């Protein structure tokens, strides 16, 4: 049995290792268009200001380890351009310019996603960066010299906010442009106001309801043209989202979602036999929405990759789905969400209720207690948990994980009262903040 995996990062190499463990003597070939295998992309922003000393610290296993220790034919500089479904043949071009052709018995597509460049005019100028890979980050850092004073970031999502913090820590002036009315679109607008306040405290200039139309400059970007005026800048970081790397599948017959993500079932199988997909190039079943979704996160990529490898090995390993849990740091704030927010509930047609609470993250009388802001969304008829958003300087990570577990278990708001959570004044109040929401609003 010959296994071929397109993509050498989280999903692809998680799958490769499961095949290695479960199919003795398996012939495994992995194709990576870049030159670096298996690294933590989520750590990239923290290399900028030195919190992580080097991009090398992000690499879990290098390509030589996969080759020498595990016997995987791990190739670099291999750009796949076509999959011939009938002949089970993959073709493409190597970085050297040479063409290649590889046959497979079972194929996994784990090609990830690439940053979106929403601005057409002037995007070829020097000084305009995206941050998704180690080479892209290293290009940015080489460009972030002492002469750079003003940095403009386009997009207020995960990467945009994280980059705003780390670029600011480098002593640069930071401007963040957001097309909508608030940053951190994982939050509803009233909770996002806490993020706006944190940006203001740290001298990050926010321009909301602003669209970028073009870049201008003489060889290098000097100006950002928006629908609200012209802005001088020395460097631009575009963080406007990502799109699945699936263009090469256009004529294969593999079913794709509207955004180009590969549609997979619970066993990570595509619409074609013996072809699987996982990670940021694939859809994800959302347990709360009860439908396929696309929430590309490193946690999901690793889980889907592992299960894809098990299924390709002949095991029965269904992917139960996601609840959409995410978290990020923005200066002194932690921003976290799981499930759906109120905006999602409206768009999906849920009959819902939303409850809000401000509470201390530990016992209020204990030194250092800090306030967090919580919003919980539940189904109205039975108080089934649908989602939570939490913003605060401390204790957020603990609560969002508790709530994500409750979502996964399909608990109701009153059920939270029965949870046996840890209590001691330095760690919590006698009623956890999530339980306080249930006490105030739960139907008993």
N, C-alpha and C positions, 0 to 999 in steps of 0.2 A: 504494500500500500504506500503510495507516494503522496505525502501531504505538502501542499504549498500554501504559504501564508504571505499575503501582500500587506506589508506594514510591520515595522520593527519596534514599535513602542508598546504601550500598556496592554492593549487588547491582544495584539498579535503575539507578543512574547509570553503573555499569560497562557494563551492557547498552546503555544509551542511547548511550553514546559509541561502542561498536562498531557499532551500527546507523548512526550518523552517519558513521562512517568508511567503511563498506562499502556503503551504499545511498544513492547521490547523490540528493538531493532528497527523501529519506524524510520523511514526516509523522510526527513523534514527539511524543507527549503524555505527560507524566509527572504523576502525581497524588500529592501528599504531604499527609497529614492534618495534619502540623505546619507549621512556617514556616521551617525550616532544612534546607538540602540538604547532602548529601555531607560528613559530618564524622566524625572519628575517635572513636567512642564509647569505645574502649579507653583513651584519654587522660584521660577525665573525672576519675578519682580524683586525678590529679596536679595538677589545677587547685585543689583544696581547700587545699593547703598552699603554693601559689604556685610549685611547680616548673615548672608551665606557667602563664604569666602571665595568660592569659585564655582563655575558651572560644572566642573568635574565632580563636585560634591553631590550633584543632582543625579548622576548616572548610577543606576542600581546594578546593572551588569553590562560590561562593555562587550563589543562584538567578538573579541577574542575569547572571552569566557564562554559564550554560547558555542563557539566553534570547537575549542580545545577541551572543555570540560564536559559538554553535553552532546557533542557530535552533530550539532545542527549546522546545516549548510547556510550560514548567515551571510547574505550578500549585501553590499552597500553600493550606492550609485546606480540602482536599478529602477528605472522609471517604467512602470507598466502602462501600456497604451491601448491594449486590446485583450479581450478574453474570447477565444473561440469556443463556444459552448459545445458544439457538436464534436469537435476534435479533442476537447479538453486540453487546449494549448493556450499558454499565455505568451504574448509577445510585447516587446518594448525596446527601449534604447538605454544603454549604459551611459554613465557620465563620460566615458571615453569617446562616445559617439558610435560604438559598435552596437549592432542589433542583437537581441537575444530571443530565444524561443525555449519555453519550458513546458513540459507536460505535467499533468496532475491527475490523481484519482479523487482526492478531496481538496477543496479550495476554501480558504478563509479570506475574506476581504476585511481588512482592518486598517484602512487607509487614513482614518482620522478626518480632520477638517482643517480648513485654511482660513486665515483672516479675510474678512470682507473689506474691500476698498470702495466705499460709496462715492468718492469724489473722482471724477474722470479728468477734469481739466487741471493740469499741472502736477498730477501725481507722480510724474517721472522725475521731479526735481530731487536733488540731494537733500538730505535732512528730514525726509519723511519716512517713518518707521512703523512697522507692525511688530508685535512681540508674541510669537507662538512657538518658536523653536530656539534652540541654543545658538545657532548661527545668527538668527535675527537679533537676539539679545546682545550678542557680542558685537554686532555691527552698531547697535544703538550705543553701547558703552564706549566704543571707540570714537563715536561722534559726539559724545557728551563731554566735550572738553571745557576748560575753564572759560573759554570765550562765549560759551552758551549761557545766556542769562534767562531768557524767556522760553519756556516750553509750553506748547499747546497740546492738550490731550483731547481727542475727539471720541466721545462715548463714556457714559457714566456707569458701566456695568462692572463686573468683577475686576477685569484687567485694568480698566480705566481708573477705578478708585485705588487699586493697589499700586499702580504706577504713579498716581498723583502723590501718594504718601512717600514712596521711596525716592522719587525725583526731588520732592521738597526736602527730604533728608540730605540730599546732595548739595543743598544750598541754592537751588534754582527757583525762580519764580514760576508758579504753576497756574495755568488757566485750563479749566475743563469745560468743554462745550457739550451740551446735551440737547438733542432735538426735542425731547418731550418736556413736560412740566416738572419732572423731578428725576434725580439720579436714582440708582439702585432700584430698577424696575421690578425686582423680586419683592419689593415692599409696596404696600399701599401708600398713597401720597402723604397721609398724616404722619406715618412712621418715618418716611423719608425726610421729613423736615428735621429730624434729629441729625441726619447725615449732613444736610445743608448747614446746620449750625456748627457741626464739627469742622466742616470745610472752612467756614468763616473764621473760626477760632484759630485755625492754622494757616491763615492767609492764602488759601486756595481760592482763586477767583472762579466762581460758577457763572456760566452763561446758559440759562435755561431757555427753552422754546426757541432755539437757534439752530438753523441748518447751515452746514458748510456747503458752499457752492463751487469753490475753486481754490487752488493754491497758486501763488505768484512769486516770482523771484528770478534772479539772474543766475542760472545753473543750480543755485541752492534756494530752498524755500525761505522767503522773507515776509510773506503776508498770507493770511488766511482770509478769504473772501466769504462772508456770510450774508444771510438775508437781513441781518441787522447791522451791517457795516463791515469795515475792513480792520483787521487786527494784525499788528506787527508781531513777528515771532522769529525765534532763532532755530527752532526745532519742533517737529510735529510727531506725535504718536497717535496712530489711528487704532482705536479699540472699539470698533463698531459691530462686533459680532463675528461669527464664523459660519462657513458653509461646508457641507460634507464633500470630501474628495471622491466623487463618484462619476466624474465626467466621462471616464473611459468605459463606463458600462452602458452608455447611451443606446447602443444597438444590440445588446445582449439578450434582451427580453426579461432581465431581472427587474422585478417590480420595485418602483421607487415612490417615495412620498413626494408631496408637492415641493418640498424644499430640497429634494435630491437625496435624502437619506434612504438607505436600503431598508425595505420592509422585511422584518424577520418575525418568525413565530416564537413560541416559548422555548424552543430548542435552538434558537439562533439560526434556523434554516431560512434561506431566501426562498423565493418562488420557484427556484430551479434545483433539481436534485443534486446532492453532493456539493452544494455551494452554500457557505455560511457567511455571516457578517456579524461584526461586533464593534463596539466602541463608538466614537464620535461620527462615524460614517453610517451608523445604523439607527433604526428607531428603537424606542424603549417603551415597554408596556407600563402605563401609569396606573397604579392600584387605586388611587383616589378618583381619577377621572374615568377609570375603567375603559381605557382606549389607548391606542398607540400614541406616543408623544415623542418629543425630541428635546431632551435636557442633557446636553453633553457635559459630563463631569468625569474626572479621573477615577472616582470610586466606581462608577458604573462601567467604565471601559475595562477596568481590571476584572470586575465580576463577570461581565458578559464574555470577556476573553477566556477566562477560566472555564466557564460553562460550555462555551463553544468548543474548546479543546476536549472536554470530557465527552460531549456528544459526538464529535468527530472520531473519538476513540471507541465508540460503540457503547458508551454508558448512557443511562437515562438520567439527564440532569436538566430539568426545566428551570428557566429564569423566571422567578416569581414576580419580578417587576420592581419599580421604584416608587417612592413617594415624593421625590424631588427635593431632597434635603441638601442645603448648601449653606456655607458660612464664609465670611471674609472679615478681615481686619482693616479698619480705616482710622489711622491715628489711634486715639484712645477708645474708639468704639468697636464693638463686635456686632456684626449684622448677620442675622441668620433667618432662615425660612425653611419650612417643610410643608408639603401638601400644596393647597391652593390658597391664594389670597382673595380678598373680597372682589377685586376686579375680575379675577378668573371666574369666581362663583357666579357673578352677574353674566359674563359672556357665555358660560356653560349652561345657564338656565337653572342653576340650583335654587331651591327654596331654602334659604339659609338665614342664619343669624350671626352677627359678629359681636364679640365682647372684647373690651379693652381694660387693661389694668396697668397701673404703675406700682411697682413693689421693690423692696430691697432684696439684693441678691443673697444676703445672709441675714441672721437675726438683726433686727433694727437697732438693738441696744449694743451690739458688738462693734468695736472700733473698725472703721473701714467699710462699713456697709454702704453700698452704692445702688443707685436707682436704675432699674431696667424697665423697659416699656414693652408690653406684650399685647398682641392682638390675636384672638383665636376665632376661627370660622367653623361653624358647626351646621349640620343639616337640621332644619327647623323641627321637623316632625318627630325625630327621635334623638336629637342631640349627638348624632354620630359625628365624630371629629373629622374635619375636612382640611384644616391647615392651621399653621401658626407662624407668626412673625415676631421676632424678638430683637430689640436693639438696646444696647447698654454697654458700659465699660467693663463689666465682670459678670461671670455666672451664666452667660448666654449659651455657651457651648453645651454645658450640662443639660440645660432645660430643653434645648432644641433636639438633642438626642433622645431624651425621655419622650418627648412628644412624637418624634419620628417613629419610635418603637410602638407607641400607642396607636399611631395611624396604621402602621403595618399590621397591627393586631385588631384593627377595626373596633377600637374602643369608643365609648361615648364620653361626653364631658363629665357626667357624674362618676363614671368609672375611675377617673383620675383620683378621686377621693380615696379609693381603696388601695392605691399603690403604696407599698411599704418603702418609702424613700428615706435615705440617710438624713439624720438630724443631729447636729451639734452646733451651737451658736457661731463658731468660726466658719461653718460650711453652709448653713441653711437656717431658716426659721422653722418653727414646729410645723407650720403648714407651708409647703413649698409654694412659690409663686404660681405655678400651674394649678395647684390645688386651690389656691385662693380664687382663681378665676372660676373654678368649678363650684366653690362654696357660694360665691356671689351670684352666679348665673345658672348653675346646673338645675335640672328638673329632677327632684328626688321623689 
